[in-house]
Amino acid sequence: MRTVTVRYYQEGVGWWAETDELPTFTAAGATFAEVKNRVASALPELLGEPVELIEDVTATGMDIPTALYVQESAVPNLLSVNTTLGRHG
């Protein structure tokens, strides 16, 4: 499995992404989620192997989870998810 860092950018009304692993690769879309899905679908196919994505959104200035905690709840089959948000950029 290859680890790939993908940088995301927001410009105007859309989003786009790039990676140094494939210098000619870009993905674009109307929303962050749309671009993220396109990247996750395209990179494994283009690289010919599974990938672990490291998502760099620091250029956007958006709040992103800097820590993610998942713990079991006292209620069966229920997980509690807590995030710590950080402002980057």
Biopython code that builds the backbone (N, CA, C, O; Angstrom):
import numpy as np
from Bio.PDB.StructureBuilder import StructureBuilder

atoms = [
    (1, "MET", "N", (0.858, -1.184, 0.000)),
    (1, "MET", "CA", (0.000, 0.000, 0.000)),
    (1, "MET", "C", (0.899, 1.240, 0.000)),
    (1, "MET", "O", (1.837, 1.347, 0.791)),
    (2, "ARG", "N", (0.597, 2.149, -0.884)),
    (2, "ARG", "CA", (1.370, 3.384, -1.002)),
    (2, "ARG", "C", (0.664, 4.504, -0.240)),
    (2, "ARG", "O", (-0.560, 4.625, -0.294)),
    (3, "THR", "N", (1.442, 5.320, 0.468)),
    (3, "THR", "CA", (0.906, 6.491, 1.151)),
    (3, "THR", "C", (1.046, 7.686, 0.222)),
    (3, "THR", "O", (2.128, 7.959, -0.296)),
    (4, "VAL", "N", (-0.068, 8.399, 0.015)),
    (4, "VAL", "CA", (-0.104, 9.520, -0.920)),
    (4, "VAL", "C", (-0.663, 10.748, -0.204)),
    (4, "VAL", "O", (-1.740, 10.694, 0.389)),
    (5, "THR", "N", (0.076, 11.848, -0.263)),
    (5, "THR", "CA", (-0.411, 13.110, 0.284)),
    (5, "THR", "C", (-1.123, 13.875, -0.820)),
    (5, "THR", "O", (-0.576, 14.081, -1.904)),
    (6, "VAL", "N", (-2.348, 14.292, -0.531)),
    (6, "VAL", "CA", (-3.161, 15.039, -1.488)),
    (6, "VAL", "C", (-3.449, 16.407, -0.885)),
    (6, "VAL", "O", (-3.899, 16.513, 0.256)),
    (7, "ARG", "N", (-3.187, 17.447, -1.660)),
    (7, "ARG", "CA", (-3.466, 18.811, -1.228)),
    (7, "ARG", "C", (-4.783, 19.270, -1.857)),
    (7, "ARG", "O", (-5.005, 19.102, -3.056)),
    (8, "TYR", "N", (-5.651, 19.853, -1.025)),
    (8, "TYR", "CA", (-6.964, 20.329, -1.466)),
    (8, "TYR", "C", (-6.990, 21.854, -1.419)),
    (8, "TYR", "O", (-6.428, 22.474, -0.516)),
    (9, "TYR", "N", (-7.651, 22.441, -2.407)),
    (9, "TYR", "CA", (-7.750, 23.894, -2.504)),
    (9, "TYR", "C", (-9.188, 24.282, -2.818)),
    (9, "TYR", "O", (-9.898, 23.584, -3.541)),
    (10, "GLN", "N", (-9.598, 25.422, -2.248)),
    (10, "GLN", "CA", (-10.911, 25.969, -2.582)),
    (10, "GLN", "C", (-10.694, 27.278, -3.329)),
    (10, "GLN", "O", (-9.995, 28.171, -2.850)),
    (11, "GLU", "N", (-11.296, 27.380, -4.498)),
    (11, "GLU", "CA", (-11.200, 28.593, -5.304)),
    (11, "GLU", "C", (-12.572, 28.925, -5.856)),
    (11, "GLU", "O", (-13.229, 28.079, -6.462)),
    (12, "GLY", "N", (-12.995, 30.142, -5.648)),
    (12, "GLY", "CA", (-14.309, 30.557, -6.158)),
    (12, "GLY", "C", (-15.407, 29.676, -5.607)),
    (12, "GLY", "O", (-15.598, 29.595, -4.394)),
    (13, "VAL", "N", (-16.129, 29.014, -6.495)),
    (13, "VAL", "CA", (-17.254, 28.183, -6.073)),
    (13, "VAL", "C", (-16.935, 26.697, -6.130)),
    (13, "VAL", "O", (-17.835, 25.866, -6.017)),
    (14, "GLY", "N", (-15.667, 26.356, -6.305)),
    (14, "GLY", "CA", (-15.321, 24.939, -6.426)),
    (14, "GLY", "C", (-14.070, 24.554, -5.669)),
    (14, "GLY", "O", (-13.409, 25.380, -5.040)),
    (15, "TRP", "N", (-13.771, 23.272, -5.751)),
    (15, "TRP", "CA", (-12.613, 22.681, -5.087)),
    (15, "TRP", "C", (-11.774, 21.933, -6.102)),
    (15, "TRP", "O", (-12.291, 21.485, -7.125)),
    (16, "TRP", "N", (-10.470, 21.792, -5.828)),
    (16, "TRP", "CA", (-9.618, 20.955, -6.653)),
    (16, "TRP", "C", (-8.523, 20.368, -5.776)),
    (16, "TRP", "O", (-8.261, 20.858, -4.678)),
    (17, "ALA", "N", (-7.885, 19.310, -6.275)),
    (17, "ALA", "CA", (-6.861, 18.596, -5.512)),
    (17, "ALA", "C", (-5.719, 18.197, -6.435)),
    (17, "ALA", "O", (-5.900, 18.034, -7.642)),
    (18, "GLU", "N", (-4.535, 18.044, -5.839)),
    (18, "GLU", "CA", (-3.362, 17.589, -6.578)),
    (18, "GLU", "C", (-2.472, 16.772, -5.649)),
    (18, "GLU", "O", (-2.619, 16.817, -4.427)),
    (19, "THR", "N", (-1.548, 16.028, -6.245)),
    (19, "THR", "CA", (-0.582, 15.248, -5.482)),
    (19, "THR", "C", (0.739, 15.204, -6.240)),
    (19, "THR", "O", (0.756, 15.202, -7.471)),
    (20, "ASP", "N", (1.833, 15.169, -5.508)),
    (20, "ASP", "CA", (3.153, 15.052, -6.122)),
    (20, "ASP", "C", (3.410, 13.643, -6.646)),
    (20, "ASP", "O", (4.316, 13.448, -7.456)),
    (21, "GLU", "N", (2.631, 12.658, -6.200)),
    (21, "GLU", "CA", (2.808, 11.280, -6.654)),
    (21, "GLU", "C", (2.523, 11.136, -8.148)),
    (21, "GLU", "O", (3.137, 10.313, -8.826)),
    (22, "LEU", "N", (1.604, 11.928, -8.646)),
    (22, "LEU", "CA", (1.269, 11.967, -10.077)),
    (22, "LEU", "C", (1.204, 13.436, -10.480)),
    (22, "LEU", "O", (0.142, 14.050, -10.376)),
    (23, "PRO", "N", (2.313, 14.012, -10.939)),
    (23, "PRO", "CA", (2.355, 15.455, -11.214)),
    (23, "PRO", "C", (1.291, 15.961, -12.179)),
    (23, "PRO", "O", (0.939, 17.139, -12.117)),
    (24, "THR", "N", (0.772, 15.132, -13.057)),
    (24, "THR", "CA", (-0.254, 15.595, -13.997)),
    (24, "THR", "C", (-1.674, 15.362, -13.487)),
    (24, "THR", "O", (-2.634, 15.686, -14.187)),
    (25, "PHE", "N", (-1.828, 14.809, -12.286)),
    (25, "PHE", "CA", (-3.154, 14.483, -11.746)),
    (25, "PHE", "C", (-3.766, 15.689, -11.062)),
    (25, "PHE", "O", (-3.117, 16.361, -10.260)),
    (26, "THR", "N", (-5.022, 15.958, -11.385)),
    (26, "THR", "CA", (-5.857, 16.891, -10.632)),
    (26, "THR", "C", (-7.270, 16.327, -10.606)),
    (26, "THR", "O", (-7.689, 15.603, -11.509)),
    (27, "ALA", "N", (-7.980, 16.671, -9.565)),
    (27, "ALA", "CA", (-9.404, 16.324, -9.458)),
    (27, "ALA", "C", (-10.131, 17.599, -9.085)),
    (27, "ALA", "O", (-9.620, 18.393, -8.296)),
    (28, "ALA", "N", (-11.304, 17.807, -9.634)),
    (28, "ALA", "CA", (-12.066, 19.024, -9.368)),
    (28, "ALA", "C", (-13.525, 18.687, -9.130)),
    (28, "ALA", "O", (-14.025, 17.661, -9.593)),
    (29, "GLY", "N", (-14.202, 19.566, -8.399)),
    (29, "GLY", "CA", (-15.620, 19.367, -8.140)),
    (29, "GLY", "C", (-16.216, 20.574, -7.450)),
    (29, "GLY", "O", (-15.508, 21.506, -7.069)),
    (30, "ALA", "N", (-17.514, 20.542, -7.299)),
    (30, "ALA", "CA", (-18.239, 21.654, -6.679)),
    (30, "ALA", "C", (-18.071, 21.695, -5.169)),
    (30, "ALA", "O", (-18.110, 22.769, -4.568)),
    (31, "THR", "N", (-17.882, 20.516, -4.541)),
    (31, "THR", "CA", (-17.765, 20.455, -3.087)),
    (31, "THR", "C", (-16.503, 19.704, -2.689)),
    (31, "THR", "O", (-15.923, 18.967, -3.486)),
    (32, "PHE", "N", (-16.090, 19.905, -1.445)),
    (32, "PHE", "CA", (-14.938, 19.189, -0.909)),
    (32, "PHE", "C", (-15.193, 17.687, -0.944)),
    (32, "PHE", "O", (-14.313, 16.919, -1.333)),
    (33, "ALA", "N", (-16.381, 17.266, -0.544)),
    (33, "ALA", "CA", (-16.715, 15.837, -0.524)),
    (33, "ALA", "C", (-16.641, 15.227, -1.924)),
    (33, "ALA", "O", (-16.174, 14.100, -2.085)),
    (34, "GLU", "N", (-17.092, 15.952, -2.915)),
    (34, "GLU", "CA", (-17.062, 15.454, -4.284)),
    (34, "GLU", "C", (-15.619, 15.235, -4.757)),
    (34, "GLU", "O", (-15.309, 14.207, -5.359)),
    (35, "VAL", "N", (-14.757, 16.186, -4.486)),
    (35, "VAL", "CA", (-13.349, 16.051, -4.887)),
    (35, "VAL", "C", (-12.671, 14.932, -4.106)),
    (35, "VAL", "O", (-11.901, 14.156, -4.671)),
    (36, "LYS", "N", (-12.953, 14.851, -2.831)),
    (36, "LYS", "CA", (-12.385, 13.796, -1.989)),
    (36, "LYS", "C", (-12.760, 12.413, -2.526)),
    (36, "LYS", "O", (-11.910, 11.525, -2.584)),
    (37, "ASN", "N", (-14.008, 12.224, -2.916)),
    (37, "ASN", "CA", (-14.464, 10.947, -3.483)),
    (37, "ASN", "C", (-13.787, 10.653, -4.818)),
    (37, "ASN", "O", (-13.417, 9.512, -5.094)),
    (38, "ARG", "N", (-13.627, 11.677, -5.640)),
    (38, "ARG", "CA", (-12.960, 11.479, -6.935)),
    (38, "ARG", "C", (-11.506, 11.070, -6.748)),
    (38, "ARG", "O", (-11.005, 10.203, -7.464)),
    (39, "VAL", "N", (-10.831, 11.688, -5.794)),
    (39, "VAL", "CA", (-9.432, 11.342, -5.503)),
    (39, "VAL", "C", (-9.348, 9.900, -5.021)),
    (39, "VAL", "O", (-8.520, 9.125, -5.500)),
    (40, "ALA", "N", (-10.210, 9.543, -4.070)),
    (40, "ALA", "CA", (-10.186, 8.184, -3.497)),
    (40, "ALA", "C", (-10.491, 7.117, -4.537)),
    (40, "ALA", "O", (-9.999, 5.993, -4.432)),
    (41, "SER", "N", (-11.293, 7.452, -5.535)),
    (41, "SER", "CA", (-11.609, 6.495, -6.586)),
    (41, "SER", "C", (-10.512, 6.396, -7.638)),
    (41, "SER", "O", (-10.206, 5.304, -8.116)),
    (42, "ALA", "N", (-9.920, 7.527, -8.000)),
    (42, "ALA", "CA", (-8.988, 7.560, -9.125)),
    (42, "ALA", "C", (-7.576, 7.120, -8.780)),
    (42, "ALA", "O", (-6.958, 6.396, -9.560)),
    (43, "LEU", "N", (-7.047, 7.532, -7.639)),
    (43, "LEU", "CA", (-5.630, 7.270, -7.363)),
    (43, "LEU", "C", (-5.261, 5.792, -7.298)),
    (43, "LEU", "O", (-4.244, 5.415, -7.880)),
    (44, "PRO", "N", (-6.024, 4.935, -6.625)),
    (44, "PRO", "CA", (-5.644, 3.512, -6.621)),
    (44, "PRO", "C", (-5.604, 2.922, -8.029)),
    (44, "PRO", "O", (-4.730, 2.116, -8.348)),
    (45, "GLU", "N", (-6.544, 3.323, -8.856)),
    (45, "GLU", "CA", (-6.586, 2.808, -10.224)),
    (45, "GLU", "C", (-5.394, 3.319, -11.033)),
    (45, "GLU", "O", (-4.756, 2.552, -11.753)),
    (46, "LEU", "N", (-5.097, 4.601, -10.917)),
    (46, "LEU", "CA", (-3.996, 5.184, -11.680)),
    (46, "LEU", "C", (-2.630, 4.686, -11.217)),
    (46, "LEU", "O", (-1.725, 4.504, -12.031)),
    (47, "LEU", "N", (-2.480, 4.467, -9.912)),
    (47, "LEU", "CA", (-1.200, 3.999, -9.377)),
    (47, "LEU", "C", (-1.061, 2.482, -9.429)),
    (47, "LEU", "O", (0.038, 1.953, -9.269)),
    (48, "GLY", "N", (-2.173, 1.780, -9.652)),
    (48, "GLY", "CA", (-2.124, 0.326, -9.766)),
    (48, "GLY", "C", (-1.928, -0.402, -8.458)),
    (48, "GLY", "O", (-1.479, -1.548, -8.442)),
    (49, "GLU", "N", (-2.263, 0.258, -7.349)),
    (49, "GLU", "CA", (-2.144, -0.364, -6.031)),
    (49, "GLU", "C", (-3.018, 0.397, -5.032)),
    (49, "GLU", "O", (-3.379, 1.549, -5.273)),
    (50, "PRO", "N", (-3.357, -0.246, -3.911)),
    (50, "PRO", "CA", (-4.127, 0.450, -2.873)),
    (50, "PRO", "C", (-3.337, 1.636, -2.332)),
    (50, "PRO", "O", (-2.107, 1.607, -2.296)),
    (51, "VAL", "N", (-4.045, 2.668, -1.917)),
    (51, "VAL", "CA", (-3.385, 3.848, -1.368)),
    (51, "VAL", "C", (-3.981, 4.231, -0.021)),
    (51, "VAL", "O", (-5.166, 4.027, 0.240)),
    (52, "GLU", "N", (-3.131, 4.786, 0.816)),
    (52, "GLU", "CA", (-3.558, 5.422, 2.058)),
    (52, "GLU", "C", (-3.419, 6.910, 1.818)),
    (52, "GLU", "O", (-2.323, 7.391, 1.531)),
    (53, "LEU", "N", (-4.519, 7.652, 1.931)),
    (53, "LEU", "CA", (-4.504, 9.076, 1.630)),
    (53, "LEU", "C", (-4.213, 9.900, 2.869)),
    (53, "LEU", "O", (-4.831, 9.712, 3.917)),
    (54, "ILE", "N", (-3.277, 10.803, 2.739)),
    (54, "ILE", "CA", (-3.038, 11.837, 3.744)),
    (54, "ILE", "C", (-3.582, 13.115, 3.134)),
    (54, "ILE", "O", (-3.088, 13.578, 2.106)),
    (55, "GLU", "N", (-4.593, 13.682, 3.763)),
    (55, "GLU", "CA", (-5.296, 14.824, 3.189)),
    (55, "GLU", "C", (-4.792, 16.124, 3.795)),
    (55, "GLU", "O", (-4.912, 16.346, 5.000)),
    (56, "ASP", "N", (-4.234, 16.971, 2.961)),
    (56, "ASP", "CA", (-3.694, 18.260, 3.383)),
    (56, "ASP", "C", (-4.665, 19.349, 2.949)),
    (56, "ASP", "O", (-4.763, 19.669, 1.764)),
    (57, "VAL", "N", (-5.380, 19.915, 3.911)),
    (57, "VAL", "CA", (-6.319, 20.994, 3.615)),
    (57, "VAL", "C", (-5.867, 22.294, 4.263)),
    (57, "VAL", "O", (-6.654, 23.232, 4.388)),
    (58, "THR", "N", (-4.610, 22.355, 4.676)),
    (58, "THR", "CA", (-4.127, 23.547, 5.366)),
    (58, "THR", "C", (-4.187, 24.784, 4.484)),
    (58, "THR", "O", (-4.313, 25.894, 5.000)),
    (59, "ALA", "N", (-4.100, 24.624, 3.178)),
    (59, "ALA", "CA", (-4.160, 25.772, 2.273)),
    (59, "ALA", "C", (-5.547, 26.390, 2.226)),
    (59, "ALA", "O", (-5.689, 27.522, 1.765)),
    (60, "THR", "N", (-6.577, 25.686, 2.688)),
    (60, "THR", "CA", (-7.948, 26.189, 2.604)),
    (60, "THR", "C", (-8.329, 27.062, 3.781)),
    (60, "THR", "O", (-9.261, 27.859, 3.682)),
    (61, "GLY", "N", (-7.619, 26.926, 4.900)),
    (61, "GLY", "CA", (-7.979, 27.666, 6.098)),
    (61, "GLY", "C", (-9.213, 27.125, 6.795)),
    (61, "GLY", "O", (-9.736, 27.769, 7.705)),
    (62, "MET", "N", (-9.695, 25.943, 6.384)),
    (62, "MET", "CA", (-10.907, 25.388, 6.983)),
    (62, "MET", "C", (-10.585, 24.644, 8.277)),
    (62, "MET", "O", (-9.456, 24.199, 8.481)),
    (63, "ASP", "N", (-11.574, 24.514, 9.136)),
    (63, "ASP", "CA", (-11.420, 23.731, 10.352)),
    (63, "ASP", "C", (-11.427, 22.256, 9.992)),
    (63, "ASP", "O", (-12.320, 21.782, 9.289)),
    (64, "ILE", "N", (-10.432, 21.538, 10.474)),
    (64, "ILE", "CA", (-10.356, 20.106, 10.230)),
    (64, "ILE", "C", (-10.089, 19.404, 11.547)),
    (64, "ILE", "O", (-9.520, 20.006, 12.458)),
    (65, "PRO", "N", (-10.482, 18.153, 11.670)),
    (65, "PRO", "CA", (-10.170, 17.425, 12.894)),
    (65, "PRO", "C", (-8.663, 17.258, 13.043)),
    (65, "PRO", "O", (-7.999, 16.723, 12.155)),
    (66, "THR", "N", (-8.128, 17.718, 14.172)),
    (66, "THR", "CA", (-6.714, 17.512, 14.445)),
    (66, "THR", "C", (-6.527, 16.287, 15.322)),
    (66, "THR", "O", (-5.419, 15.762, 15.438)),
    (67, "ALA", "N", (-7.599, 15.837, 15.933)),
    (67, "ALA", "CA", (-7.568, 14.601, 16.715)),
    (67, "ALA", "C", (-8.945, 13.963, 16.625)),
    (67, "ALA", "O", (-9.964, 14.655, 16.642)),
    (68, "LEU", "N", (-8.967, 12.658, 16.530)),
    (68, "LEU", "CA", (-10.228, 11.929, 16.439)),
    (68, "LEU", "C", (-10.212, 10.820, 17.465)),
    (68, "LEU", "O", (-9.288, 10.006, 17.488)),
    (69, "TYR", "N", (-11.212, 10.778, 18.306)),
    (69, "TYR", "CA", (-11.305, 9.771, 19.342)),
    (69, "TYR", "C", (-12.585, 8.971, 19.150)),
    (69, "TYR", "O", (-13.667, 9.554, 19.079)),
    (70, "VAL", "N", (-12.485, 7.675, 19.066)),
    (70, "VAL", "CA", (-13.651, 6.806, 18.953)),
    (70, "VAL", "C", (-13.645, 5.879, 20.152)),
    (70, "VAL", "O", (-12.646, 5.212, 20.422)),
    (71, "GLN", "N", (-14.734, 5.835, 20.858)),
    (71, "GLN", "CA", (-14.806, 4.962, 22.029)),
    (71, "GLN", "C", (-16.153, 4.267, 22.083)),
    (71, "GLN", "O", (-17.150, 4.763, 21.558)),
    (72, "GLU", "N", (-16.163, 3.120, 22.722)),
    (72, "GLU", "CA", (-17.411, 2.384, 22.868)),
    (72, "GLU", "C", (-18.304, 3.077, 23.885)),
    (72, "GLU", "O", (-17.829, 3.620, 24.882)),
    (73, "SER", "N", (-19.590, 3.051, 23.621)),
    (73, "SER", "CA", (-20.573, 3.635, 24.505)),
    (73, "SER", "C", (-21.085, 2.569, 25.468)),
    (73, "SER", "O", (-20.869, 1.376, 25.260)),
    (74, "ALA", "N", (-21.766, 3.012, 26.523)),
    (74, "ALA", "CA", (-22.398, 2.069, 27.440)),
    (74, "ALA", "C", (-23.574, 1.372, 26.763)),
    (74, "ALA", "O", (-24.004, 0.305, 27.201)),
    (75, "VAL", "N", (-24.092, 1.973, 25.699)),
    (75, "VAL", "CA", (-25.184, 1.391, 24.933)),
    (75, "VAL", "C", (-24.580, 0.452, 23.891)),
    (75, "VAL", "O", (-23.699, 0.867, 23.138)),
    (76, "PRO", "N", (-25.030, -0.805, 23.828)),
    (76, "PRO", "CA", (-24.483, -1.741, 22.837)),
    (76, "PRO", "C", (-24.616, -1.214, 21.410)),
    (76, "PRO", "O", (-25.610, -0.576, 21.063)),
    (77, "ASN", "N", (-23.603, -1.488, 20.587)),
    (77, "ASN", "CA", (-23.577, -1.124, 19.166)),
    (77, "ASN", "C", (-23.627, 0.376, 18.906)),
    (77, "ASN", "O", (-24.060, 0.808, 17.838)),
    (78, "LEU", "N", (-23.188, 1.169, 19.873)),
    (78, "LEU", "CA", (-23.156, 2.613, 19.697)),
    (78, "LEU", "C", (-21.752, 3.099, 19.991)),
    (78, "LEU", "O", (-21.185, 2.768, 21.032)),
    (79, "LEU", "N", (-21.191, 3.876, 19.094)),
    (79, "LEU", "CA", (-19.866, 4.445, 19.294)),
    (79, "LEU", "C", (-19.997, 5.930, 19.524)),
    (79, "LEU", "O", (-20.892, 6.576, 18.979)),
    (80, "SER", "N", (-19.113, 6.467, 20.325)),
    (80, "SER", "CA", (-19.048, 7.891, 20.550)),
    (80, "SER", "C", (-17.835, 8.425, 19.797)),
    (80, "SER", "O", (-16.728, 7.907, 19.950)),
    (81, "VAL", "N", (-18.041, 9.452, 18.990)),
    (81, "VAL", "CA", (-16.940, 10.031, 18.221)),
    (81, "VAL", "C", (-16.793, 11.490, 18.651)),
    (81, "VAL", "O", (-17.746, 12.267, 18.593)),
    (82, "ASN", "N", (-15.601, 11.841, 19.075)),
    (82, "ASN", "CA", (-15.299, 13.204, 19.471)),
    (82, "ASN", "C", (-14.133, 13.708, 18.626)),
    (82, "ASN", "O", (-13.170, 12.978, 18.392)),
    (83, "THR", "N", (-14.218, 14.940, 18.173)),
    (83, "THR", "CA", (-13.115, 15.510, 17.414)),
    (83, "THR", "C", (-12.662, 16.791, 18.085)),
    (83, "THR", "O", (-13.435, 17.477, 18.752)),
    (84, "THR", "N", (-11.402, 17.090, 17.891)),
    (84, "THR", "CA", (-10.851, 18.353, 18.304)),
    (84, "THR", "C", (-10.581, 19.118, 17.019)),
    (84, "THR", "O", (-9.800, 18.671, 16.180)),
    (85, "LEU", "N", (-11.228, 20.276, 16.860)),
    (85, "LEU", "CA", (-11.058, 21.038, 15.633)),
    (85, "LEU", "C", (-9.940, 22.040, 15.794)),
    (85, "LEU", "O", (-9.748, 22.620, 16.863)),
    (86, "GLY", "N", (-9.202, 22.237, 14.707)),
    (86, "GLY", "CA", (-8.130, 23.212, 14.693)),
    (86, "GLY", "C", (-8.240, 24.072, 13.454)),
    (86, "GLY", "O", (-8.595, 23.576, 12.385)),
    (87, "ARG", "N", (-7.947, 25.332, 13.578)),
    (87, "ARG", "CA", (-7.971, 26.239, 12.417)),
    (87, "ARG", "C", (-6.581, 26.254, 11.833)),
    (87, "ARG", "O", (-5.604, 26.531, 12.529)),
    (88, "HIS", "N", (-6.495, 25.952, 10.549)),
    (88, "HIS", "CA", (-5.211, 25.874, 9.875)),
    (88, "HIS", "C", (-5.167, 26.892, 8.756)),
    (88, "HIS", "O", (-6.196, 27.286, 8.206)),
    (89, "GLY", "N", (-3.966, 27.307, 8.433)),
    (89, "GLY", "CA", (-3.804, 28.170, 7.264)),
    (89, "GLY", "C", (-3.610, 29.607, 7.616)),
    (89, "GLY", "O", (-3.461, 30.445, 6.727)),
]
sb = StructureBuilder()
sb.init_structure("model")
sb.init_model(0)
sb.init_chain("A")
sb.init_seg("    ")
for serial, (resi, resn, name, xyz) in enumerate(atoms, 1):
    if name == "N":
        sb.init_residue(resn, " ", resi, " ")
    sb.init_atom(name, np.array(xyz, "f"), 0.0, 1.0, " ", f" {name:<3s}", serial, name[0])
structure = sb.get_structure()
